């Protein structure tokens, strides 16, 4: 009887977790803005890195 109760509890908990996972809200304006800032920061970082490589190449006398 005890094993059956543990299994039943596990099944109910799994169903609740699955239900909560399916009920995610759409991202709000703050989250969308945060993602846009993250993307812009990443792109800027990539450009800065590329510029740094170009400066190093120019200092070494390499032309691109």
PQR file with spaces between the fields and no chain letter, atoms N, CA, C, O and H, PARSE charges and radii, in Angstrom:
ATOM       1  N    UNK     1       0.816   -1.198    0.000 -0.4000 1.5000
ATOM       2  CA   UNK     1       0.000    0.000    0.000 -0.0000 2.0000
ATOM       3  C    UNK     1       0.859    1.261    0.000  0.5500 1.7000
ATOM       4  O    UNK     1       0.524    2.251   -0.650 -0.5500 1.4000
ATOM       5  N    UNK     2       1.971    1.215    0.736 -0.4000 1.5000
ATOM       6  CA   UNK     2       2.843    2.373    0.824 -0.0000 2.0000
ATOM       7  C    UNK     2       3.485    2.675   -0.535  0.5500 1.7000
ATOM       8  O    UNK     2       3.599    3.841   -0.912 -0.5500 1.4000
ATOM       9  H    UNK     2       2.243    0.411    1.265  0.4000 1.0000
ATOM      10  N    UNK     3       3.903    1.646   -1.271 -0.4000 1.5000
ATOM      11  CA   UNK     3       4.504    1.820   -2.589 -0.0000 2.0000
ATOM      12  C    UNK     3       3.505    2.445   -3.564  0.5500 1.7000
ATOM      13  O    UNK     3       3.868    3.296   -4.376 -0.5500 1.4000
ATOM      14  H    UNK     3       3.810    0.698   -0.964  0.4000 1.0000
ATOM      15  N    UNK     4       2.260    2.020   -3.477 -0.4000 1.5000
ATOM      16  CA   UNK     4       1.224    2.555   -4.353 -0.0000 2.0000
ATOM      17  C    UNK     4       1.005    4.043   -4.069  0.5500 1.7000
ATOM      18  O    UNK     4       0.783    4.821   -4.997 -0.5500 1.4000
ATOM      19  H    UNK     4       1.965    1.329   -2.817  0.4000 1.0000
ATOM      20  N    UNK     5       1.065    4.438   -2.815 -0.4000 1.5000
ATOM      21  CA   UNK     5       0.887    5.842   -2.450 -0.0000 2.0000
ATOM      22  C    UNK     5       2.060    6.680   -2.969  0.5500 1.7000
ATOM      23  O    UNK     5       1.857    7.804   -3.429 -0.5500 1.4000
ATOM      24  H    UNK     5       1.245    3.806   -2.061  0.4000 1.0000
ATOM      25  N    UNK     6       3.270    6.151   -2.899 -0.4000 1.5000
ATOM      26  CA   UNK     6       4.448    6.870   -3.390 -0.0000 2.0000
ATOM      27  C    UNK     6       4.360    7.041   -4.909  0.5500 1.7000
ATOM      28  O    UNK     6       4.649    8.116   -5.434 -0.5500 1.4000
ATOM      29  H    UNK     6       3.435    5.239   -2.526  0.4000 1.0000
ATOM      30  N    UNK     7       3.966    5.993   -5.598 -0.4000 1.5000
ATOM      31  CA   UNK     7       3.836    6.068   -7.052 -0.0000 2.0000
ATOM      32  C    UNK     7       2.746    7.057   -7.447  0.5500 1.7000
ATOM      33  O    UNK     7       2.925    7.834   -8.386 -0.5500 1.4000
ATOM      34  H    UNK     7       3.731    5.120   -5.171  0.4000 1.0000
ATOM      35  N    UNK     8       1.627    7.035   -6.745 -0.4000 1.5000
ATOM      36  CA   UNK     8       0.532    7.977   -7.034 -0.0000 2.0000
ATOM      37  C    UNK     8       0.985    9.410   -6.815  0.5500 1.7000
ATOM      38  O    UNK     8       0.678   10.292   -7.617 -0.5500 1.4000
ATOM      39  H    UNK     8       1.482    6.404   -5.983  0.4000 1.0000
ATOM      40  N    UNK     9       1.706    9.639   -5.743 -0.4000 1.5000
ATOM      41  CA   UNK     9       2.203   10.981   -5.457 -0.0000 2.0000
ATOM      42  C    UNK     9       3.176   11.435   -6.540  0.5500 1.7000
ATOM      43  O    UNK     9       3.136   12.589   -6.967 -0.5500 1.4000
ATOM      44  H    UNK     9       1.955    8.922   -5.092  0.4000 1.0000
ATOM      45  N    UNK    10       4.040   10.542   -6.980 -0.4000 1.5000
ATOM      46  CA   UNK    10       4.996   10.882   -8.027 -0.0000 2.0000
ATOM      47  C    UNK    10       4.286   11.226   -9.331  0.5500 1.7000
ATOM      48  O    UNK    10       4.695   12.154  -10.028 -0.5500 1.4000
ATOM      49  H    UNK    10       4.073    9.605   -6.633  0.4000 1.0000
ATOM      50  N    UNK    11       3.249   10.508   -9.661 -0.4000 1.5000
ATOM      51  CA   UNK    11       2.490   10.776  -10.887 -0.0000 2.0000
ATOM      52  C    UNK    11       1.803   12.129  -10.805  0.5500 1.7000
ATOM      53  O    UNK    11       1.822   12.898  -11.766 -0.5500 1.4000
ATOM      54  H    UNK    11       2.917    9.754   -9.095  0.4000 1.0000
ATOM      55  N    UNK    12       1.202   12.421   -9.669 -0.4000 1.5000
ATOM      56  CA   UNK    12       0.511   13.701   -9.490 -0.0000 2.0000
ATOM      57  C    UNK    12       1.514   14.858   -9.562  0.5500 1.7000
ATOM      58  O    UNK    12       1.245   15.874  -10.203 -0.5500 1.4000
ATOM      59  H    UNK    12       1.187   11.797   -8.888  0.4000 1.0000
ATOM      60  N    UNK    13       2.658   14.705   -8.910 -0.4000 1.5000
ATOM      61  CA   UNK    13       3.671   15.758   -8.938 -0.0000 2.0000
ATOM      62  C    UNK    13       4.195   15.970  -10.363  0.5500 1.7000
ATOM      63  O    UNK    13       4.404   17.111  -10.775 -0.5500 1.4000
ATOM      64  H    UNK    13       2.876   13.880   -8.389  0.4000 1.0000
ATOM      65  N    UNK    14       4.404   14.909  -11.102 -0.4000 1.5000
ATOM      66  CA   UNK    14       4.862   15.026  -12.492 -0.0000 2.0000
ATOM      67  C    UNK    14       3.841   15.773  -13.340  0.5500 1.7000
ATOM      68  O    UNK    14       4.202   16.605  -14.172 -0.5500 1.4000
ATOM      69  H    UNK    14       4.234   13.983  -10.767  0.4000 1.0000
ATOM      70  N    UNK    15       2.569   15.471  -13.124 -0.4000 1.5000
ATOM      71  CA   UNK    15       1.514   16.158  -13.879 -0.0000 2.0000
ATOM      72  C    UNK    15       1.483   17.643  -13.537  0.5500 1.7000
ATOM      73  O    UNK    15       1.298   18.475  -14.425 -0.5500 1.4000
ATOM      74  H    UNK    15       2.276   14.795  -12.448  0.4000 1.0000
ATOM      75  N    UNK    16       1.658   17.983  -12.275 -0.4000 1.5000
ATOM      76  CA   UNK    16       1.668   19.390  -11.871 -0.0000 2.0000
ATOM      77  C    UNK    16       2.857   20.133  -12.462  0.5500 1.7000
ATOM      78  O    UNK    16       2.717   21.268  -12.918 -0.5500 1.4000
ATOM      79  H    UNK    16       1.808   17.307  -11.554  0.4000 1.0000
ATOM      80  N    UNK    17       4.007   19.510  -12.458 -0.4000 1.5000
ATOM      81  CA   UNK    17       5.194   20.147  -13.021 -0.0000 2.0000
ATOM      82  C    UNK    17       5.025   20.363  -14.522  0.5500 1.7000
ATOM      83  O    UNK    17       5.393   21.414  -15.047 -0.5500 1.4000
ATOM      84  H    UNK    17       4.121   18.588  -12.087  0.4000 1.0000
ATOM      85  N    UNK    18       4.475   19.378  -15.204 -0.4000 1.5000
ATOM      86  CA   UNK    18       4.247   19.508  -16.643 -0.0000 2.0000
ATOM      87  C    UNK    18       3.249   20.624  -16.940  0.5500 1.7000
ATOM      88  O    UNK    18       3.408   21.366  -17.909 -0.5500 1.4000
ATOM      89  H    UNK    18       4.176   18.524  -14.778  0.4000 1.0000
ATOM      90  N    UNK    19       2.225   20.737  -16.105 -0.4000 1.5000
ATOM      91  CA   UNK    19       1.221   21.785  -16.290 -0.0000 2.0000
ATOM      92  C    UNK    19       1.826   23.159  -16.081  0.5500 1.7000
ATOM      93  O    UNK    19       1.560   24.080  -16.853 -0.5500 1.4000
ATOM      94  H    UNK    19       2.096   20.134  -15.317  0.4000 1.0000
ATOM      95  N    UNK    20       2.634   23.304  -15.047 -0.4000 1.5000
ATOM      96  CA   UNK    20       3.256   24.604  -14.787 -0.0000 2.0000
ATOM      97  C    UNK    20       4.242   24.983  -15.881  0.5500 1.7000
ATOM      98  O    UNK    20       4.349   26.157  -16.233 -0.5500 1.4000
ATOM      99  H    UNK    20       2.851   22.556  -14.420  0.4000 1.0000
ATOM     100  N    UNK    21       4.950   24.028  -16.413 -0.4000 1.5000
ATOM     101  CA   UNK    21       5.907   24.314  -17.483 -0.0000 2.0000
ATOM     102  C    UNK    21       5.192   24.765  -18.752  0.5500 1.7000
ATOM     103  O    UNK    21       5.733   25.562  -19.518 -0.5500 1.4000
ATOM     104  H    UNK    21       4.863   23.074  -16.127  0.4000 1.0000
ATOM     105  N    UNK    22       4.004   24.270  -18.975 -0.4000 1.5000
ATOM     106  CA   UNK    22       3.254   24.627  -20.177 -0.0000 2.0000
ATOM     107  C    UNK    22       2.596   25.993  -20.065  0.5500 1.7000
ATOM     108  O    UNK    22       2.120   26.527  -21.067 -0.5500 1.4000
ATOM     109  H    UNK    22       3.565   23.622  -18.353  0.4000 1.0000
ATOM     110  N    UNK    23       2.560   26.563  -18.884 -0.4000 1.5000
ATOM     111  CA   UNK    23       1.861   27.832  -18.661 -0.0000 2.0000
ATOM     112  C    UNK    23       2.801   29.028  -18.622  0.5500 1.7000
ATOM     113  O    UNK    23       2.535   29.986  -17.896 -0.5500 1.4000
ATOM     114  H    UNK    23       2.947   26.129  -18.071  0.4000 1.0000
ATOM     115  N    UNK    24       3.869   29.002  -19.365 -0.4000 1.5000
ATOM     116  CA   UNK    24       4.780   30.132  -19.370 -0.0000 2.0000
ATOM     117  C    UNK    24       4.119   31.319  -20.054  0.5500 1.7000
ATOM     118  O    UNK    24       3.426   31.180  -21.062 -0.5500 1.4000
ATOM     119  H    UNK    24       4.085   28.223  -19.954  0.4000 1.0000
ATOM     120  N    UNK    25       4.352   32.476  -19.480 -0.4000 1.5000
ATOM     121  CA   UNK    25       3.790   33.700  -20.043 -0.0000 2.0000
ATOM     122  C    UNK    25       4.654   34.190  -21.194  0.5500 1.7000
ATOM     123  O    UNK    25       5.837   33.863  -21.287 -0.5500 1.4000
ATOM     124  H    UNK    25       4.915   32.589  -18.662  0.4000 1.0000
ATOM     125  N    UNK    26       4.048   34.970  -22.058 -0.4000 1.5000
ATOM     126  CA   UNK    26       4.790   35.616  -23.135 -0.0000 2.0000
ATOM     127  C    UNK    26       5.730   36.635  -22.497  0.5500 1.7000
ATOM     128  O    UNK    26       5.388   37.236  -21.479 -0.5500 1.4000
ATOM     129  H    UNK    26       3.087   35.235  -21.983  0.4000 1.0000
ATOM     130  N    UNK    27       6.909   36.835  -23.083 -0.4000 1.5000
ATOM     131  CA   UNK    27       7.834   37.813  -22.505 -0.0000 2.0000
ATOM     132  C    UNK    27       7.242   39.216  -22.551  0.5500 1.7000
ATOM     133  O    UNK    27       6.642   39.626  -23.545 -0.5500 1.4000
ATOM     134  H    UNK    27       7.187   36.347  -23.910  0.4000 1.0000
ATOM     135  N    UNK    28       7.424   39.930  -21.466 -0.4000 1.5000
ATOM     136  CA   UNK    28       6.910   41.292  -21.365 -0.0000 2.0000
ATOM     137  C    UNK    28       7.841   42.286  -22.037  0.5500 1.7000
ATOM     138  O    UNK    28       8.883   41.903  -22.570 -0.5500 1.4000
ATOM     139  H    UNK    28       7.911   39.597  -20.659  0.4000 1.0000
ATOM     140  N    UNK    29       7.472   43.557  -22.015 -0.4000 1.5000
ATOM     141  CA   UNK    29       8.278   44.575  -22.686 -0.0000 2.0000
ATOM     142  C    UNK    29       9.680   44.717  -22.088  0.5500 1.7000
ATOM     143  O    UNK    29      10.635   44.978  -22.819 -0.5500 1.4000
ATOM     144  H    UNK    29       6.625   43.867  -21.582  0.4000 1.0000
ATOM     145  N    UNK    30       9.813   44.550  -20.780 -0.4000 1.5000
ATOM     146  CA   UNK    30      11.133   44.671  -20.157 -0.0000 2.0000
ATOM     147  C    UNK    30      12.042   43.532  -20.603  0.5500 1.7000
ATOM     148  O    UNK    30      13.224   43.745  -20.872 -0.5500 1.4000
ATOM     149  H    UNK    30       9.037   44.338  -20.186  0.4000 1.0000
ATOM     150  N    UNK    31      11.491   42.328  -20.681 -0.4000 1.5000
ATOM     151  CA   UNK    31      12.304   41.192  -21.120 -0.0000 2.0000
ATOM     152  C    UNK    31      12.697   41.346  -22.586  0.5500 1.7000
ATOM     153  O    UNK    31      13.825   41.026  -22.961 -0.5500 1.4000
ATOM     154  H    UNK    31      10.531   42.156  -20.463  0.4000 1.0000
ATOM     155  N    UNK    32      11.783   41.828  -23.409 -0.4000 1.5000
ATOM     156  CA   UNK    32      12.100   42.056  -24.825 -0.0000 2.0000
ATOM     157  C    UNK    32      13.176   43.118  -24.974  0.5500 1.7000
ATOM     158  O    UNK    32      14.086   42.975  -25.792 -0.5500 1.4000
ATOM     159  H    UNK    32      10.866   42.087  -23.104  0.4000 1.0000
ATOM     160  N    UNK    33      13.075   44.189  -24.181 -0.4000 1.5000
ATOM     161  CA   UNK    33      14.084   45.250  -24.229 -0.0000 2.0000
ATOM     162  C    UNK    33      15.433   44.724  -23.759  0.5500 1.7000
ATOM     163  O    UNK    33      16.470   45.070  -24.325 -0.5500 1.4000
ATOM     164  H    UNK    33      12.337   44.304  -23.517  0.4000 1.0000
ATOM     165  N    UNK    34      15.421   43.889  -22.728 -0.4000 1.5000
ATOM     166  CA   UNK    34      16.665   43.308  -22.228 -0.0000 2.0000
ATOM     167  C    UNK    34      17.339   42.442  -23.271  0.5500 1.7000
ATOM     168  O    UNK    34      18.561   42.476  -23.416 -0.5500 1.4000
ATOM     169  H    UNK    34      14.578   43.607  -22.268  0.4000 1.0000
ATOM     170  N    UNK    35      16.551   41.666  -23.997 -0.4000 1.5000
ATOM     171  CA   UNK    35      17.120   40.825  -25.053 -0.0000 2.0000
ATOM     172  C    UNK    35      17.688   41.681  -26.178  0.5500 1.7000
ATOM     173  O    UNK    35      18.725   41.348  -26.752 -0.5500 1.4000
ATOM     174  H    UNK    35      15.558   41.639  -23.880  0.4000 1.0000
ATOM     175  N    UNK    36      17.013   42.780  -26.492 -0.4000 1.5000
ATOM     176  CA   UNK    36      17.511   43.673  -27.538 -0.0000 2.0000
ATOM     177  C    UNK    36      18.837   44.303  -27.112  0.5500 1.7000
ATOM     178  O    UNK    36      19.755   44.438  -27.922 -0.5500 1.4000
ATOM     179  H    UNK    36      16.171   43.050  -26.025  0.4000 1.0000
ATOM     180  N    UNK    37      18.933   44.686  -25.840 -0.4000 1.5000
ATOM     181  CA   UNK    37      20.181   45.257  -25.323 -0.0000 2.0000
ATOM     182  C    UNK    37      21.289   44.204  -25.368  0.5500 1.7000
ATOM     183  O    UNK    37      22.418   44.505  -25.756 -0.5500 1.4000
ATOM     184  H    UNK    37      18.188   44.577  -25.182  0.4000 1.0000
ATOM     185  N    UNK    38      20.970   42.978  -24.975 -0.4000 1.5000
ATOM     186  CA   UNK    38      21.957   41.894  -25.029 -0.0000 2.0000
ATOM     187  C    UNK    38      22.476   41.686  -26.447  0.5500 1.7000
ATOM     188  O    UNK    38      23.680   41.545  -26.661 -0.5500 1.4000
ATOM     189  H    UNK    38      20.052   42.733  -24.660  0.4000 1.0000
ATOM     190  N    UNK    39      21.564   41.668  -27.412 -0.4000 1.5000
ATOM     191  CA   UNK    39      21.963   41.475  -28.810 -0.0000 2.0000
ATOM     192  C    UNK    39      22.840   42.623  -29.301  0.5500 1.7000
ATOM     193  O    UNK    39      23.852   42.400  -29.965 -0.5500 1.4000
ATOM     194  H    UNK    39      20.586   41.783  -27.238  0.4000 1.0000
ATOM     195  N    UNK    40      22.443   43.853  -28.968 -0.4000 1.5000
ATOM     196  CA   UNK    40      23.213   45.020  -29.394 -0.0000 2.0000
ATOM     197  C    UNK    40      24.598   45.010  -28.760  0.5500 1.7000
ATOM     198  O    UNK    40      25.586   45.338  -29.417 -0.5500 1.4000
ATOM     199  H    UNK    40      21.621   44.034  -28.428  0.4000 1.0000
ATOM     200  N    UNK    41      24.675   44.635  -27.489 -0.4000 1.5000
ATOM     201  CA   UNK    41      25.961   44.581  -26.791 -0.0000 2.0000
ATOM     202  C    UNK    41      26.863   43.520  -27.409  0.5500 1.7000
ATOM     203  O    UNK    41      28.062   43.739  -27.578 -0.5500 1.4000
ATOM     204  H    UNK    41      23.872   44.369  -26.955  0.4000 1.0000
ATOM     205  N    UNK    42      26.286   42.379  -27.742 -0.4000 1.5000
ATOM     206  CA   UNK    42      27.066   41.311  -28.359 -0.0000 2.0000
ATOM     207  C    UNK    42      27.613   41.748  -29.720  0.5500 1.7000
ATOM     208  O    UNK    42      28.779   41.502  -30.029 -0.5500 1.4000
ATOM     209  H    UNK    42      25.312   42.202  -27.604  0.4000 1.0000
ATOM     210  N    UNK    43      26.776   42.392  -30.530 -0.4000 1.5000
ATOM     211  CA   UNK    43      27.222   42.856  -31.844 -0.0000 2.0000
ATOM     212  C    UNK    43      28.310   43.919  -31.707  0.5500 1.7000
ATOM     213  O    UNK    43      29.280   43.921  -32.466 -0.5500 1.4000
ATOM     214  H    UNK    43      25.829   42.591  -30.279  0.4000 1.0000
ATOM     215  N    UNK    44      28.147   44.818  -30.741 -0.4000 1.5000
ATOM     216  CA   UNK    44      29.157   45.849  -30.531 -0.0000 2.0000
ATOM     217  C    UNK    44      30.474   45.219  -30.093  0.5500 1.7000
ATOM     218  O    UNK    44      31.543   45.632  -30.542 -0.5500 1.4000
ATOM     219  H    UNK    44      27.360   44.816  -30.124  0.4000 1.0000
ATOM     220  N    UNK    45      30.398   44.229  -29.226 -0.4000 1.5000
ATOM     221  CA   UNK    45      31.604   43.533  -28.786 -0.0000 2.0000
ATOM     222  C    UNK    45      32.323   42.852  -29.936  0.5500 1.7000
ATOM     223  O    UNK    45      33.552   42.859  -30.001 -0.5500 1.4000
ATOM     224  H    UNK    45      29.529   43.893  -28.861  0.4000 1.0000
ATOM     225  N    UNK    46      31.561   42.269  -30.832 -0.4000 1.5000
ATOM     226  CA   UNK    46      32.162   41.616  -31.998 -0.0000 2.0000
ATOM     227  C    UNK    46      32.859   42.643  -32.889  0.5500 1.7000
ATOM     228  O    UNK    46      33.949   42.385  -33.400 -0.5500 1.4000
ATOM     229  H    UNK    46      30.562   42.263  -30.778  0.4000 1.0000
ATOM     230  N    UNK    47      32.239   43.796  -33.074 -0.4000 1.5000
ATOM     231  CA   UNK    47      32.839   44.847  -33.902 -0.0000 2.0000
ATOM     232  C    UNK    47      34.113   45.390  -33.257  0.5500 1.7000
ATOM     233  O    UNK    47      35.100   45.664  -33.939 -0.5500 1.4000
ATOM     234  H    UNK    47      31.354   44.006  -32.659  0.4000 1.0000
ATOM     235  N    UNK    48      34.073   45.541  -31.919 -0.4000 1.5000
ATOM     236  CA   UNK    48      35.263   46.037  -31.212 -0.0000 2.0000
ATOM     237  C    UNK    48      36.404   45.024  -31.340  0.5500 1.7000
ATOM     238  O    UNK    48      37.557   45.398  -31.553 -0.5500 1.4000
ATOM     239  H    UNK    48      33.271   45.318  -31.365  0.4000 1.0000
ATOM     240  N    UNK    49      36.071   43.756  -31.209 -0.4000 1.5000
ATOM     241  CA   UNK    49      37.084   42.716  -31.348 -0.0000 2.0000
ATOM     242  C    UNK    49      37.690   42.719  -32.755  0.5500 1.7000
ATOM     243  O    UNK    49      38.903   42.583  -32.916 -0.5500 1.4000
ATOM     244  H    UNK    49      35.134   43.452  -31.036  0.4000 1.0000
ATOM     245  N    UNK    50      36.844   42.874  -33.761 -0.4000 1.5000
ATOM     246  CA   UNK    50      37.320   42.924  -35.146 -0.0000 2.0000
ATOM     247  C    UNK    50      38.210   44.142  -35.359  0.5500 1.7000
ATOM     248  O    UNK    50      39.242   44.053  -36.024 -0.5500 1.4000
ATOM     249  H    UNK    50      35.858   42.985  -33.631  0.4000 1.0000
ATOM     250  N    UNK    51      37.814   45.276  -34.796 -0.4000 1.5000
ATOM     251  CA   UNK    51      38.625   46.489  -34.927 -0.0000 2.0000
ATOM     252  C    UNK    51      39.982   46.306  -34.259  0.5500 1.7000
ATOM     253  O    UNK    51      41.005   46.741  -34.788 -0.5500 1.4000
ATOM     254  H    UNK    51      36.976   45.349  -34.255  0.4000 1.0000
ATOM     255  N    UNK    52      39.988   45.660  -33.092 -0.4000 1.5000
ATOM     256  CA   UNK    52      41.252   45.396  -32.402 -0.0000 2.0000
ATOM     257  C    UNK    52      42.168   44.511  -33.221  0.5500 1.7000
ATOM     258  O    UNK    52      43.378   44.735  -33.259 -0.5500 1.4000
ATOM     259  H    UNK    52      39.158   45.306  -32.661  0.4000 1.0000
ATOM     260  N    UNK    53      41.611   43.512  -33.875 -0.4000 1.5000
ATOM     261  CA   UNK    53      42.410   42.640  -34.744 -0.0000 2.0000
ATOM     262  C    UNK    53      42.958   43.419  -35.931  0.5500 1.7000
ATOM     263  O    UNK    53      44.106   43.226  -36.332 -0.5500 1.4000
ATOM     264  H    UNK    53      40.628   43.329  -33.845  0.4000 1.0000
ATOM     265  N    UNK    54      42.131   44.302  -36.494 -0.4000 1.5000
ATOM     266  CA   UNK    54      42.589   45.116  -37.627 -0.0000 2.0000
ATOM     267  C    UNK    54      43.740   46.033  -37.202  0.5500 1.7000
ATOM     268  O    UNK    54      44.700   46.219  -37.950 -0.5500 1.4000
ATOM     269  H    UNK    54      41.199   44.458  -36.169  0.4000 1.0000
ATOM     270  N    UNK    55      43.638   46.602  -36.003 -0.4000 1.5000
ATOM     271  CA   UNK    55      44.701   47.486  -35.503 -0.0000 2.0000
ATOM     272  C    UNK    55      45.982   46.683  -35.293  0.5500 1.7000
ATOM     273  O    UNK    55      47.070   47.146  -35.636 -0.5500 1.4000
ATOM     274  H    UNK    55      42.858   46.451  -35.395  0.4000 1.0000
ATOM     275  N    UNK    56      45.856   45.480  -34.731 -0.4000 1.5000
ATOM     276  CA   UNK    56      47.053   44.652  -34.531 -0.0000 2.0000
ATOM     277  C    UNK    56      47.696   44.274  -35.865  0.5500 1.7000
ATOM     278  O    UNK    56      48.919   44.296  -36.006 -0.5500 1.4000
ATOM     279  H    UNK    56      44.973   45.104  -34.452  0.4000 1.0000
ATOM     280  N    UNK    57      46.866   43.932  -36.830 -0.4000 1.5000
ATOM     281  CA   UNK    57      47.389   43.596  -38.156 -0.0000 2.0000
ATOM     282  C    UNK    57      48.092   44.796  -38.797  0.5500 1.7000
ATOM     283  O    UNK    57      49.150   44.656  -39.411 -0.5500 1.4000
ATOM     284  H    UNK    57      45.872   43.914  -36.716  0.4000 1.0000
ATOM     285  N    UNK    58      47.488   45.966  -38.643 -0.4000 1.5000
ATOM     286  CA   UNK    58      48.097   47.172  -39.213 -0.0000 2.0000
ATOM     287  C    UNK    58      49.427   47.479  -38.515  0.5500 1.7000
ATOM     288  O    UNK    58      50.378   47.914  -39.165 -0.5500 1.4000
ATOM     289  H    UNK    58      46.629   46.079  -38.144  0.4000 1.0000
ATOM     290  N    UNK    59      49.501   47.259  -37.205 -0.4000 1.5000
ATOM     291  CA   UNK    59      50.724   47.524  -36.467 -0.0000 2.0000
ATOM     292  C    UNK    59      51.835   46.563  -36.879  0.5500 1.7000
ATOM     293  O    UNK    59      53.016   46.909  -36.833 -0.5500 1.4000
ATOM     294  H    UNK    59      48.729   46.907  -36.677  0.4000 1.0000
ATOM     295  N    UNK    60      51.445   45.353  -37.281 -0.4000 1.5000
ATOM     296  CA   UNK    60      52.437   44.366  -37.724 -0.0000 2.0000
ATOM     297  C    UNK    60      52.822   44.567  -39.181  0.5500 1.7000
ATOM     298  O    UNK    60      53.767   43.942  -39.663 -0.5500 1.4000
ATOM     299  H    UNK    60      50.486   45.072  -37.318  0.4000 1.0000
ATOM     300  N    UNK    61      52.108   45.423  -39.882 -0.4000 1.5000
ATOM     301  CA   UNK    61      52.388   45.670  -41.285 -0.0000 2.0000
ATOM     302  C    UNK    61      51.598   44.777  -42.218  0.5500 1.7000
ATOM     303  O    UNK    61      51.825   44.793  -43.428 -0.5500 1.4000
ATOM     304  H    UNK    61      51.340   45.931  -39.490  0.4000 1.0000
ATOM     305  N    UNK    62      50.677   43.999  -41.679 -0.4000 1.5000
ATOM     306  CA   UNK    62      49.829   43.141  -42.527 -0.0000 2.0000
ATOM     307  C    UNK    62      48.680   43.965  -43.066  0.5500 1.7000
ATOM     308  O    UNK    62      48.067   44.748  -42.340 -0.5500 1.4000
ATOM     309  H    UNK    62      50.493   43.986  -40.696  0.4000 1.0000
ATOM     310  N    UNK    63      48.395   43.786  -44.336 -0.4000 1.5000
ATOM     311  CA   UNK    63      47.257   44.477  -44.935 -0.0000 2.0000
ATOM     312  C    UNK    63      46.181   43.477  -45.223  0.5500 1.7000
ATOM     313  O    UNK    63      46.462   42.328  -45.563 -0.5500 1.4000
ATOM     314  H    UNK    63      48.893   43.150  -44.925  0.4000 1.0000
ATOM     315  N    UNK    64      44.953   43.904  -45.090 -0.4000 1.5000
ATOM     316  CA   UNK    64      43.811   43.040  -45.388 -0.0000 2.0000
ATOM     317  C    UNK    64      43.149   43.469  -46.651  0.5500 1.7000
ATOM     318  O    UNK    64      42.164   42.860  -47.069 -0.5500 1.4000
ATOM     319  H    UNK    64      44.725   44.838  -44.814  0.4000 1.0000
